Amino acid sequence: MDFKTFFIKKVMMSFFVSITCISAAMAVIGMIFEPNTRFGYEVFLSPFFFGALASLPLLVKYSKKELSFKQTVIRNVIHFVLLEVGIMSFLYFGEMLTSISKAISLGVSIFIIDLTVYLVLWMNDERTAKEFNNALKRLQNDYGADE
């Protein structure tokens, strides 16, 4: 897969799914830990920022050639570590992590969001593969009917 296709299909899809999940996680964690806090409109921009921050580590998975199972697993682990460290570091240095329980809930939320992104990307890839296989079957049937 070339980089442009990878970026559009994987990174951008990851970005938009991440934004949706981050918004939901922010609402739930906020209601639990800071139920009386009120924000201005600038808070609506934070999911976009965190979505971009969460999508950048996905670039570690890019490869022009097919990866082995072991290489895929290693890149998935590296991706997840970069994701957790990047976001948690930003939150820590931004003084947004005020307790261990909040840090743990945010870490678990990042994990759940990452799994959700993988699930959506997998479902999209599966749908694309089915469409491709159906097109190939139609082509084979049409070609076989001409003989």
C-alpha positions as a printed NumPy array, in Angstrom:
array([[  0.   ,   0.   ,   0.   ],
       [  1.402,   3.39 ,  -0.893],
       [  1.697,   6.091,   1.776],
       [ -1.133,   8.255,   0.404],
       [ -3.587,   5.352,   0.494],
       [ -2.384,   4.328,   3.961],
       [ -2.764,   7.884,   5.228],
       [ -6.265,   8.34 ,   3.838],
       [ -7.624,   4.894,   4.687],
       [ -5.947,   4.262,   8.046],
       [ -4.778,   7.513,   9.609],
       [ -7.76 ,   9.671,   8.621],
       [-10.271,   6.976,   9.537],
       [ -8.459,   6.566,  12.847],
       [ -8.62 ,  10.332,  13.388],
       [-12.383,  10.57 ,  12.895],
       [-13.188,   7.487,  14.968],
       [-10.842,   8.771,  17.687],
       [-12.595,  12.149,  17.793],
       [-15.947,  10.468,  18.361],
       [-14.63 ,   8.169,  21.087],
       [-12.577,  10.92 ,  22.753],
       [-15.644,  13.151,  22.976],
       [-17.598,  10.366,  24.672],
       [-14.704,   9.536,  27.029],
       [-14.258,  13.203,  27.955],
       [-17.933,  13.459,  28.831],
       [-17.979,  10.29 ,  30.948],
       [-14.686,  10.926,  32.766],
       [-15.607,  14.587,  33.257],
       [-18.97 ,  13.678,  34.795],
       [-17.228,  11.252,  37.167],
       [-14.211,  13.317,  38.255],
       [-15.238,  16.957,  37.624],
       [-19.058,  17.016,  37.609],
       [-19.342,  20.717,  38.55 ],
       [-16.758,  22.045,  36.096],
       [-18.008,  24.153,  33.205],
       [-16.02 ,  25.008,  30.094],
       [-16.09 ,  27.522,  27.282],
       [-16.395,  26.737,  23.615],
       [-12.648,  26.115,  23.288],
       [-13.163,  22.702,  24.883],
       [-14.836,  21.578,  21.641],
       [-11.428,  21.777,  19.948],
       [ -9.683,  19.375,  22.321],
       [-11.06 ,  16.178,  20.689],
       [ -9.552,  17.325,  17.376],
       [ -6.193,  17.902,  19.032],
       [ -6.229,  14.589,  20.903],
       [ -7.522,  12.802,  17.789],
       [ -4.518,  14.09 ,  15.835],
       [ -2.189,  13.187,  18.699],
       [ -3.71 ,   9.688,  18.789],
       [ -3.461,   9.229,  15.012],
       [  0.22 ,  10.151,  14.672],
       [  1.597,   6.951,  16.273],
       [ -0.302,   4.998,  13.619],
       [  2.428,   6.016,  11.168],
       [  4.664,   3.409,  12.866],
       [  2.56 ,   0.748,  11.178],
       [  3.198,   1.953,   7.647],
       [  5.115,  -0.416,   5.393],
       [  5.372,  -0.686,   1.621],
       [  5.609,  -4.469,   1.878],
       [  3.432,  -7.061,   3.568],
       [  4.45 ,  -7.523,   7.207],
       [  4.814, -10.882,   8.906],
       [  2.6  , -11.689,  11.882],
       [  5.502, -11.048,  14.267],
       [  6.313,  -7.693,  12.642],
       [  2.65 ,  -6.698,  12.815],
       [  2.417,  -7.576,  16.507],
       [  5.637,  -5.691,  17.301],
       [  4.388,  -2.605,  15.441],
       [  1.033,  -2.834,  17.207],
       [  2.78 ,  -2.916,  20.588],
       [  5.046,   0.004,  19.646],
       [  1.987,   1.919,  18.414],
       [  0.105,   1.333,  21.662],
       [  3.089,   2.318,  23.846],
       [  3.625,   5.511,  21.816],
       [ -0.079,   6.271,  22.043],
       [ -0.288,   5.835,  25.824],
       [  3.016,   7.596,  26.544],
       [  2.256,  10.485,  24.183],
       [ -1.217,  11.256,  25.465],
       [ -0.505,  10.569,  29.131],
       [  2.661,  12.713,  28.967],
       [  0.727,  15.573,  27.43 ],
       [ -1.938,  15.29 ,  30.122],
       [  0.679,  15.065,  32.877],
       [  2.69 ,  18.081,  31.725],
       [ -0.544,  19.991,  31.142],
       [ -1.361,  19.276,  34.81 ],
       [ -4.607,  17.551,  33.843],
       [ -3.769,  14.35 ,  35.73 ],
       [ -4.642,  15.221,  39.296],
       [ -5.031,  11.75 ,  40.778],
       [ -3.975,   8.158,  40.25 ],
       [ -7.585,   7.091,  39.702],
       [ -8.001,   9.701,  36.961],
       [ -4.749,   8.577,  35.324],
       [ -5.863,   4.943,  35.403],
       [ -9.313,   5.759,  34.006],
       [ -7.735,   7.84 ,  31.229],
       [ -5.258,   5.051,  30.444],
       [ -8.107,   2.532,  30.24 ],
       [-10.106,   4.966,  28.096],
       [ -7.177,   5.307,  25.695],
       [ -6.992,   1.508,  25.48 ],
       [-10.742,   1.195,  24.804],
       [-10.642,   3.957,  22.196],
       [ -7.669,   2.266,  20.51 ],
       [ -9.55 ,  -1.047,  20.413],
       [-12.6  ,   0.717,  18.991],
       [-10.491,   2.323,  16.262],
       [ -9.008,  -1.091,  15.375],
       [-12.471,  -2.62 ,  15.264],
       [-13.818,   0.071,  12.933],
       [-10.733,  -0.128,  10.684],
       [-11.009,  -3.94 ,  10.602],
       [-14.721,  -3.772,   9.726],
       [-13.948,  -1.28 ,   6.945],
       [-11.145,  -3.489,   5.603],
       [-13.4  ,  -6.543,   5.743],
       [-16.147,  -4.733,   3.83 ],
       [-13.639,  -3.598,   1.21 ],
       [-12.268,  -7.142,   0.865],
       [-15.784,  -8.567,   0.41 ],
       [-16.582,  -5.999,  -2.278],
       [-13.303,  -6.76 ,  -4.016],
       [-13.89 , -10.527,  -3.858],
       [-17.45 , -10.141,  -5.155],
       [-16.172,  -8.026,  -8.06 ],
       [-13.58 , -10.704,  -8.834],
       [-16.256, -13.424,  -8.767],
       [-18.444, -11.413, -11.147],
       [-15.474, -10.889, -13.432],
       [-14.651, -14.621, -13.371],
       [-18.293, -15.51 , -14.081],
       [-18.469, -13.01 , -16.944],
       [-15.154, -14.188, -18.347],
       [-16.098, -17.851, -17.927],
       [-19.467, -17.258, -19.652],
       [-17.687, -15.878, -22.737],
       [-15.808, -19.122, -23.357]])
